[in-house]
Amino acid sequence: MIKKIFIAVMLSLAMLILSIALGLGMIHLTNFIYYIDIEVLEIPANSGYTRDTVLENYHAVMNYLSPFCTEEFHLPSMAYSQPGAIHFEECKVIFNSLYLWGAVAFVFVSLLFLFYKDKLTYRIAGVLTLALPLTVVGAIAINFDRAFVLFHKLLFNNMNWIFDPRYDPIITILPEEFFMHCGIFIALCVILGAVILLLRRKNDKV
């Protein structure tokens, strides 16, 4: 039983990492949430920049955060401070690490799906995997601003993420609502991962 619980915990962690990495990757590659939010949140009007300028600088940030980008941080038509640039450098490290661990998690989950068929293990892993998205959605529903601050304090050991729009106007085109929508989408990806685990358990005849 202890072995099953251990494997379930490892599987749950792997599915969490894989689901988060896939969700972030979809947001990163397609930018679909931002394309919706730029209209719904009226980002150009609220920021004072044209739509073309908003997208030009947003894409510059996304391209920089790509693991395939080796250039230094630069915005084509917006000013930025050194602390602001350092923050995006730190974000790039997090993105790259998550994508790397996501690849490792994919291999681990795939091997278990192929060779490990214990029903109870998948049931435990599925339930455990649901805990994080439910916590995230609950935190967002209760107090998104506080959850947003706590998230940054946990990930960054500095205050560079608090942008002053006078020196880092990029923050005016990255409203908190956009990050909230990204968080909800990633939480849904994790829920889907948990459902896959539970369905795997149900469809397993062994």
Secondary structure, DSSP 8 states (H G I E B T S, - for coil): -HHHHHHHHHHHHHHHHHHHHHHHHHHHHH-HHHHHHHHHTTHHHHHTS-HHHHHHHHHHHHHHHSTT--S----SSS---HHHHHHHHHHHHHHHHHHHHHHHHHHHHHHHHHH---HHHHHHHHHHHHHHHHHHHHHHHHHHHHHHHHHHHHH-SSSTTS--TTT-GGGGGS-HHHHHHHHHHHHHHHHHHHHHHHHHHHH---
